[in-house]
Amino acid sequence: MAACVTGMLRDFDERGSGMVAKRARLLWRAGCGLLVTIGLLGLLVGDGGTSGGSLERPNSLDVAWSFRTSGRALDVSDLPAAVSDRMLAVPQGGTVTVVDSRDGRFLSSARSSADRFTPLGFSGGVMLAVEQWFGQGGKTVLNAYDPATGRKLWHKTAGPNLRKGNKDAWLGQAPFLLDPGPAMELADGRLAGVAPRTGAVTWTRRKPALAPCDQPDPDDPRLPPSPFNVATTANYLVVLKGCPGRTAELEMMNVRDGVSVWEKDLGRSRDSVKVSAVRGVIGVSLDNDLRLFTESGEQILRRKADGKSGLWPLGEARGVVYLSESDDTGQAGAGSSRSHTLHAVRADTGRTLWTRSQGVTANNSLTSEAIVGEVEVAGAYGGDLRWLPGDARLQGPGASSLMDPEGRGSAPVPWPVAGTFVGMSGDLLIVRSEEKDGTRYTALRPSHRAVDAERPAALGGVERQEWPDACGLISAELLAELGRNYVKLPVPSSRKVLGTRLPRPSVCRFATESGSDDGIFSVTVRWVAPDAKAAETYATSVIPWGCAPALGGCVTAEIAKPRRGVHLYTYRTGLEQLPVAHATVVSGRYVLGISAGNDKARTQRLIRRVAMHLAEQADRLG
């Protein structure tokens, strides 16, 4: 059949002459068309009529697209982007940009003069965002926009106090975003459904009168748990009514009309009542006893969590439910007190298919082909603070764990850019990175790459031998030029990167025999990329371009670029936030770092000279 397909494609581009050639082509097409049809039917029958699963376990993250916005994190409020299966809403101060997350294509922009403009997400084919004005006369307004054009469709002003003639005023809390359209809580406590294109209230349901929950710990400053909790699936509101020490009830409501689909009496709880929902699965935890329900109300699983933090549904795919369990007592890594375990169970029988310990990996997401989890990496960006990268001496890319639906995983897979995890959009992992004049959003697609022991997935498929000796990057001639009798001090612990053992240390300290702190500096091989362009992209996103005044700042001097690939800057470190001279150098496929112990003028000159020397090593490094 492969020969037929090849011949058909070749024939499409060729223009034969004469009746005989034309007739031969017609016979070829007819015969091959029959073979191709039979072959495709055979594939469908053999696969049960579906496209089937991935043939290989995922072990790489390939760039699907990259989208750059103007305005860095330091120029706008640090607001997270809103992600759906098909779209991405990016906040940029007074602008929210909408991007097609399937291909990174710009769709539209919505603008506001408010003090804060926050995208909430997508529901019923519209984008919802909140405008906030602070100070005297401040107000909060919920707006709906057409993602294709950026045109405002409707708005609702928050009204915690009922006004005459405004019985359907919005309470001001974030709405529930479902596929058919949003639902929200009104100022008088009712739940309401909203037409996504017009904002009209299509139905209302009065919440039951429930007594407030008691505060289990009188010394706990937090508010007591709510007796009324709501979660959402794609099309339903899941309402859990109950408090610790009372009977809990679960109700499923259709968001299209507010009609109750079913109700469940879950019995009395002692210590805790929680609800969680993902597409197709609802999880209710009473005293760490997890019960899973389908949207039709069928209980498919009841299980006691082993850990102290509970067991929650991650999602359902192809008749298998994936559960994530965290344990606060686990010692899964240095400085960590929480471990995570992933369980796969059959939706029809509740039988466990497999269980995998994930260590400190958390925030799992389920795609059609993989289970993606965040991995805590020393030196990588942390949390949602885009201007607060890790220690500049050790900065490395973030990473994700990748696992196929059968539980087969690989070593942590590094991101090809530095940044913070935004979320999953369909099968794509979205990462946000800072650059000099803007913010970049990169979509990464889990895939499979043929690797061997010398090309670890944790190193992005780069051979171990291609990681240079950090001590060997500084020549004897340069050390002699710097004077002061320098001694090379390799850092043994730097031989391991993302769990992979390197043949040589990736960090080397250079100290003087006199012992003076003024002359000490270190050289770090931060990352080895597959090509020079990837190294430049990574280095551009790893430099701390600005600072957060509320956090004491991180960069205190302008970034100088004396030549291509060399970036000089000051970085605050330690509890006292003392300024320290640093440099990032892109040398071919290599991203190198230099750091010192202070920010004196003499030290800055030292870092500059070493950085220029490393930049000249591109040809020698390859």
C-alpha positions in Angstrom: 0.0 0.0 0.0 2.9 2.4 0.7 4.1 2.0 -2.9 0.6 2.8 -4.1 0.5 6.0 -2.0 3.9 7.0 -3.2 2.9 6.4 -6.8 -0.3 8.3 -6.5 1.5 11.3 -5.0 4.1 11.2 -7.8 1.4 10.9 -10.5 -0.4 13.9 -9.1 2.7 16.1 -9.9 3.4 14.5 -13.3 1.7 15.3 -16.6 2.1 12.3 -18.9 1.5 12.5 -22.7 -0.6 10.3 -24.9 -3.7 8.2 -24.4 -1.7 5.1 -23.2 0.0 7.0 -20.4 -3.3 8.5 -19.3 -5.1 5.1 -19.3 -2.3 3.5 -17.3 -2.6 6.3 -14.8 -6.3 5.7 -14.4 -5.8 2.0 -13.9 -3.1 2.7 -11.3 -5.3 5.1 -9.4 -8.3 2.7 -9.4 -6.2 -0.2 -8.1 -4.3 1.8 -5.5 -7.5 3.5 -4.4 -9.0 0.1 -3.6 -5.9 -1.0 -1.7 -5.8 2.2 0.3 -9.5 1.9 1.2 -9.1 -1.7 2.3 -6.0 -0.8 4.3 -7.8 2.1 6.1 -10.8 0.0 6.9 -8.5 -2.6 8.3 -6.8 -0.1 10.5 -10.2 1.2 11.8 -11.4 -2.3 12.5 -8.2 -3.3 14.2 -8.3 -0.2 16.4 -12.0 -0.4 17.3 -12.8 2.6 15.2 -10.7 5.1 17.1 -7.4 6.8 16.4 -5.7 4.8 19.1 -3.2 5.9 21.7 0.4 7.1 21.6 2.8 4.4 20.3 5.6 5.7 22.5 5.7 7.1 25.9 6.3 10.9 25.9 9.8 12.0 26.8 10.2 15.4 25.2 8.5 18.8 24.9 8.6 20.4 21.5 7.7 24.0 20.8 4.3 24.2 19.1 4.2 28.0 18.9 5.4 31.1 20.6 3.5 34.4 21.2 5.1 37.6 22.4 3.3 40.5 24.0 4.5 44.0 24.7 4.9 45.0 28.3 7.1 43.2 30.9 5.9 41.8 34.2 7.4 44.9 35.9 5.3 47.2 33.8 1.9 45.7 34.6 0.2 44.0 37.5 1.3 40.4 38.1 -1.9 38.8 36.9 -2.1 35.2 35.6 -3.3 34.5 32.1 -6.6 32.7 31.7 -6.4 29.4 29.7 -9.1 27.2 28.1 -8.9 24.2 25.8 -8.9 26.6 22.8 -7.9 30.1 23.9 -5.5 32.1 26.0 -6.3 35.5 27.6 -3.1 37.5 28.4 -3.3 40.5 30.7 -1.1 43.5 29.8 -2.1 46.3 32.1 -5.1 48.0 30.5 -5.3 45.4 27.7 -6.2 41.8 27.5 -5.0 40.0 24.4 -6.8 36.8 23.2 -4.8 34.2 21.5 -5.9 31.0 19.7 -4.1 28.5 21.9 -4.1 25.8 19.2 -1.7 27.7 16.9 -0.7 30.8 18.8 -2.6 33.1 16.4 -3.7 36.6 17.6 -7.4 36.9 17.8 -8.3 40.2 19.4 -7.7 42.7 22.2 -10.0 44.2 24.8 -9.0 47.5 26.5 -9.9 49.2 29.7 -9.1 52.4 31.7 -9.6 50.6 35.0 -7.0 50.4 37.7 -6.9 46.6 37.2 -8.2 44.6 34.3 -8.3 40.9 35.0 -9.2 38.1 32.5 -11.2 35.3 34.2 -11.6 32.9 31.4 -14.0 31.7 28.7 -17.6 30.4 28.9 -20.2 29.9 26.2 -17.9 31.2 23.5 -17.2 34.6 25.2 -14.3 35.9 27.3 -15.1 37.2 30.8 -12.9 39.9 32.5 -13.3 42.1 35.5 -12.5 45.8 35.7 -11.7 47.3 39.1 -11.4 50.9 40.2 -9.9 51.5 43.6 -10.1 54.4 46.0 -13.1 56.6 46.8 -16.0 55.7 44.5 -14.4 52.5 43.5 -16.4 49.8 41.7 -16.1 46.3 40.2 -17.6 45.4 36.8 -17.9 42.1 35.1 -17.6 42.3 31.3 -18.1 39.8 28.5 -16.2 40.2 25.2 -16.4 38.5 21.8 -13.0 36.7 21.5 -12.9 37.1 17.7 -13.3 40.9 17.7 -12.7 42.2 21.3 -16.1 43.9 21.2 -17.7 44.3 24.6 -21.0 42.3 24.7 -22.4 43.2 28.1 -21.4 44.2 31.6 -22.7 43.8 35.2 -21.6 46.0 38.1 -21.1 44.4 41.4 -23.9 45.2 43.9 -23.4 43.6 47.3 -26.2 45.8 48.5 -29.5 45.5 46.7 -30.8 48.6 45.1 -34.4 49.3 44.0 -35.1 47.9 40.5 -31.9 45.9 40.5 -33.0 42.6 41.9 -30.6 40.6 39.6 -27.5 42.5 40.7 -24.2 40.5 40.6 -22.8 39.9 44.0 -19.2 40.5 42.9 -17.7 37.0 43.3 -16.1 35.2 40.4 -18.6 33.5 38.1 -18.6 29.8 37.4 -17.4 29.2 33.8 -19.0 26.3 32.0 -19.2 25.3 28.4 -22.9 26.4 27.7 -22.4 29.7 29.6 -21.6 31.3 32.9 -23.4 31.0 36.2 -23.1 33.4 39.1 -24.3 34.3 42.6 -26.6 37.3 42.7 -26.6 40.0 45.4 -29.6 38.4 47.2 -27.8 35.0 47.4 -29.6 33.3 44.5 -27.7 31.3 41.9 -28.3 32.4 38.3 -27.6 31.3 34.8 -26.6 34.0 32.3 -26.9 34.0 28.5 -23.3 34.3 27.3 -23.9 36.7 24.4 -26.4 39.1 26.0 -25.9 38.8 29.8 -29.6 38.2 30.4 -30.4 36.1 33.5 -32.0 32.9 32.1 -32.8 31.2 35.4 -32.4 31.6 39.1 -32.3 29.2 42.1 -32.5 30.2 45.7 -29.8 28.7 47.9 -31.0 26.7 50.8 -31.0 28.4 54.2 -28.0 26.7 55.9 -26.6 27.5 59.3 -23.0 28.6 59.3 -20.4 26.0 60.0 -18.7 26.0 63.4 -15.0 26.9 63.7 -13.4 23.6 64.6 -10.3 25.3 66.1 -11.0 28.5 68.2 -7.4 29.6 67.7 -7.6 29.4 63.9 -7.8 33.0 62.5 -9.3 31.8 59.3 -13.0 31.9 58.6 -14.9 28.7 59.3 -15.7 26.5 56.3 -18.7 27.4 54.2 -21.8 25.1 54.4 -22.4 25.7 50.7 -19.7 24.8 48.1 -19.9 24.7 44.3 -17.7 22.9 41.8 -18.2 22.6 38.0 -18.0 20.1 35.3 -18.3 21.0 31.6 -22.1 21.3 31.7 -23.2 21.0 35.4 -23.0 22.8 38.7 -22.1 20.5 41.5 -23.4 21.7 44.9 -22.2 20.3 48.2 -24.2 21.2 51.2 -22.8 20.3 54.6 -20.4 21.1 57.5 -18.1 19.0 59.6 -20.4 17.3 62.2 -23.5 17.4 60.0 -25.1 15.4 57.2 -23.7 16.2 53.7 -25.8 16.3 50.6 -24.6 16.5 46.9 -26.7 18.0 44.1 -26.1 18.1 40.4 -27.7 21.1 38.5 -27.9 21.6 34.8 -26.4 25.0 34.0 -28.7 25.5 31.0 -31.9 25.8 33.1 -30.9 25.4 36.7 -32.9 22.2 37.1 -31.7 19.6 39.6 -30.6 16.5 37.8 -30.0 14.3 40.9 -29.3 14.5 44.7 -27.3 12.3 47.0 -27.4 11.9 50.8 -23.7 11.3 51.7 -24.1 10.8 55.4 -22.6 12.5 58.4 -19.0 13.8 58.4 -16.7 14.3 61.4 -13.8 16.6 60.4 -14.0 17.8 56.8 -16.3 18.1 53.7 -14.8 18.9 50.3 -15.9 18.7 46.7 -13.9 18.7 43.4 -15.0 18.2 39.8 -13.2 17.6 36.5 -14.7 16.7 33.2 -16.8 13.7 33.6 -16.0 13.0 37.3 -17.1 14.4 40.6 -15.1 13.8 43.8 -16.4 14.2 47.3 -14.2 13.8 50.3 -15.7 13.2 53.7 -13.1 12.8 56.4 -10.5 11.7 53.8 -13.0 9.1 52.4 -13.2 9.8 48.7 -16.3 9.0 46.6 -16.3 9.4 42.9 -19.5 10.0 40.9 -20.2 10.2 37.2 -22.3 13.1 35.8 -25.3 10.7 35.7 -25.0 10.2 39.5 -23.5 6.7 39.5 -21.0 6.1 42.2 -18.0 4.5 40.6 -15.5 4.4 43.4 -15.2 4.7 47.2 -11.7 4.7 48.6 -9.9 5.8 51.8 -6.9 8.0 51.2 -3.6 6.8 52.7 -2.1 10.2 53.1 -3.2 13.1 55.3 -3.9 15.5 52.5 -6.6 13.6 50.6 -7.3 12.0 47.3 -8.7 13.9 44.4 -9.8 13.1 40.8 -7.4 14.3 38.1 -9.6 13.3 35.2 -11.2 10.5 33.2 -10.0 9.2 29.8 -11.0 6.1 27.9 -12.8 4.5 30.8 -9.9 5.1 33.3 -10.1 7.6 36.2 -6.8 9.1 37.4 -6.5 10.1 41.0 -3.9 12.3 42.6 -3.0 11.7 46.3 -0.7 14.0 48.4 0.8 13.1 51.7 2.0 15.8 54.0 4.1 13.4 56.0 6.2 12.2 53.1 9.9 13.1 52.8 10.1 13.1 49.1 13.0 15.4 48.6 15.4 17.8 50.3 13.4 20.4 52.2 10.1 18.9 51.2 7.5 17.4 53.4 4.9 16.5 50.8 4.9 13.5 48.4 2.5 12.7 45.6 1.1 9.5 44.2 -0.9 8.9 41.1 -3.5 6.1 40.9 -5.3 4.8 37.7 -8.6 2.9 38.3 -11.2 1.5 36.0 -14.3 3.7 35.9 -16.7 0.7 35.7 -15.3 -1.5 38.4 -13.1 0.8 40.5 -10.2 -1.7 40.2 -6.7 -0.2 40.5 -4.8 -0.6 37.2 -1.5 0.9 38.5 -0.1 3.2 41.1 3.0 5.5 40.6 4.9 7.5 43.2 5.7 11.0 41.9 7.8 12.4 44.7 7.4 16.2 44.9 5.8 16.4 41.4 2.5 18.2 41.7 -0.2 20.0 39.7 -0.9 17.1 37.3 -2.9 17.7 34.2 -4.5 15.1 31.9 -4.3 15.4 28.1 -5.5 13.0 25.5 -2.0 11.4 25.3 -0.2 12.2 28.5 -0.2 13.0 32.2 1.8 16.2 32.7 3.1 17.2 36.1 5.2 20.1 37.4 8.6 19.2 38.8 10.3 21.2 41.5 13.7 22.2 40.1 16.4 24.0 42.1 17.2 27.3 40.6 14.2 27.5 38.3 11.5 30.2 38.4 9.1 29.7 41.3 5.4 30.4 41.7 3.7 33.1 39.7 6.2 35.9 40.4 7.6 36.5 36.9 10.3 38.9 38.2 11.6 36.6 40.9 13.8 33.9 39.2 16.0 31.5 41.2 19.5 32.2 42.3 21.3 33.6 39.2 24.3 31.4 39.9 22.3 28.2 39.4 19.4 29.3 37.1 18.1 26.4 35.1 14.9 25.7 33.1 11.8 24.4 34.7 10.7 20.9 34.0 7.7 18.6 33.7 7.1 14.9 34.3 5.5 13.1 31.4 3.6 9.9 31.7 1.5 7.9 29.2 -2.0 6.6 30.2 -0.4 3.3 31.1 1.7 4.8 33.7 5.0 4.6 31.8 7.0 7.7 32.6 10.5 9.2 31.8 13.0 11.4 33.6 11.9 15.0 34.2 11.8 16.8 30.8 13.2 20.3 30.8 11.3 23.2 29.2 13.2 24.8 26.3 12.6 28.2 27.8 12.9 29.6 31.3 9.7 30.8 32.9 6.7 29.9 34.9 3.9 27.3 34.2 0.7 29.0 33.1 -1.6 25.9 32.5 -2.7 23.3 30.1 -4.6 24.2 26.9 -5.8 21.0 25.4 -2.7 18.9 24.8 -0.4 21.9 25.1 1.6 23.1 28.1 1.8 26.9 28.3 4.9 28.6 29.8 5.4 32.3 30.4 8.8 33.9 30.1 10.2 37.4 30.6 12.2 39.2 28.0 13.8 42.7 27.8 10.8 44.5 26.3 8.0 42.0 26.6 6.6 38.7 27.8 6.6 35.5 25.8 4.1 32.7 26.0 5.4 29.4 24.6 3.2 26.3 23.9 5.0 23.0 24.5 3.7 19.7 23.0 4.5 16.4 24.8 6.1 14.1 22.2 8.5 11.2 21.9 12.2 11.5 20.8 14.5 8.6 20.3 17.1 8.9 23.1 19.7 6.6 24.7 21.7 6.6 27.8 24.1 9.2 26.5 21.2 11.5 25.4 19.0 11.7 28.5 15.5 13.2 28.3 16.4 15.3 31.4 19.1 17.1 29.4 16.8 17.7 26.4 18.4 15.0 24.4 21.9 16.6 24.6 24.7 14.1 25.2 26.3 14.1 28.7 29.7 14.5 27.1 28.6 17.8 25.5 28.4 19.5 28.9 31.8 21.1 29.4 34.0 21.2 32.5 33.2 24.6 34.1 36.8 24.8 35.4 38.2 24.3 32.0 36.3 27.3 30.5 38.8 29.7 32.1 42.2 29.5 30.5 45.5 29.6 32.4 46.4 32.7 30.4 43.3 34.6 31.6 43.9 33.6 35.2 47.5 34.8 34.9 46.2 38.1 33.4 43.8 38.5 36.4 46.7 37.8 38.8 46.4 37.1 42.5 47.3 33.3 42.1 43.8 31.9 41.4 43.0 28.3 42.4 40.2 26.3 40.7 37.7 24.7 43.0 35.2 22.4 41.2 31.8 21.9 42.9 31.2 18.2 43.2 27.5 18.5 43.7 27.2 20.2 40.3 27.9 17.0 38.5 24.1 16.2 38.7 21.6 18.2 36.6 17.9 17.3 36.7 18.9 13.9 38.2 21.4 13.2 35.4 25.0 12.5 36.3 27.5 14.5 34.3 31.1 13.5 33.5 32.4 16.9 34.7 31.3 19.6 37.2 29.1 22.3 35.8 30.0 24.8 38.5 33.6 25.9 39.3 34.7 28.5 41.9 37.9 30.5 41.4 39.5 31.8 44.6 42.7 33.5 45.3 45.4 32.0 47.5 45.3 35.1 49.7 41.8 34.2 50.7 40.4 37.6 49.9 36.6 37.6 49.1 37.0 40.5 46.6 38.5 38.4 43.9 36.3 35.2 44.2 34.1 34.4 41.3 32.3 31.3 40.0 31.5 30.0 36.5 28.4 27.9 35.9 27.2 26.0 32.8 23.6 26.8 33.2 22.3 24.9 30.2 23.4 23.2 27.0 20.8 23.6 24.2 20.4 21.5 21.1 21.3 24.5 18.9 22.5 28.2 19.1 19.0 29.6 18.6 17.5 27.6 21.4 20.4 28.7 23.7 19.7 32.4 22.8 15.9 32.0 23.5 16.6 30.4 26.8 19.2 33.0 27.9 16.9 35.8 26.9 14.2 34.5 29.2 16.4 33.7 32.1 17.9 37.2 32.7 16.2 39.1 35.6 15.1 42.1 33.6 13.6 44.1 36.4 12.6 44.1 40.0 9.5 44.0 42.3 9.5 47.0 44.6 7.2 45.2 47.1 9.7 42.4 47.4 12.8 44.5 47.8 13.8 44.3 44.2 16.2 41.9 42.4 18.1 43.9 39.8 19.6 47.2 40.9 21.6 48.3 37.9 21.0 48.6 34.2 21.8 45.6 32.2 24.8 46.2 30.0 25.5 44.3 26.8 29.1 45.0 25.7 28.8 42.5 22.8 26.4 40.0 21.4 25.6 37.3 23.8 27.0 39.0 26.9 24.7 40.5 29.6 26.1 42.2 32.7 23.9 43.0 35.6 23.6 43.3 39.4 21.5 40.7 41.3 20.3 40.9 44.9 20.9 37.7 47.0 20.7 36.5 50.6 18.6 37.7 53.5 20.1 41.1 53.4 19.5 41.5 49.7 23.1 42.6 49.0 23.9 43.5 45.4 26.2 41.0 43.6 27.7 41.4 40.2 26.6 38.7 37.7 26.7 38.0 34.0 24.9 35.7 31.6 26.8 34.6 28.4 25.4 32.8 25.4 28.3 31.1 23.6 27.0 29.0 20.7 24.8 26.3 22.2 26.0 27.0 25.7 24.4 29.3 28.3 27.0 30.3 30.9 26.8 32.3 34.1 29.4 34.2 36.1 28.8 35.5 39.6 31.0 37.2 42.3 30.7 38.0 46.0 29.9 41.7 45.8 29.2 44.6 43.4 32.3 46.8 43.8 33.6 48.6 40.8 36.7 46.3 40.7 34.5 43.2 40.9 32.3 44.5 38.1 35.4 44.9 35.9 36.4 41.3 36.8 33.1 39.9 35.8 33.1 41.8 32.6 36.5 40.5 31.6 35.6 36.9 32.4 32.3 37.2 30.5 34.1 38.5 27.4 36.5 35.7 27.6 33.7 33.1 27.8 32.0 34.7 24.8 35.1 34.1 22.8 34.9 30.4 23.5 32.1 29.7 21.1 34.3 28.2 18.3 36.2 26.0 20.8 33.1 24.8 22.5 31.4 23.9 19.3 
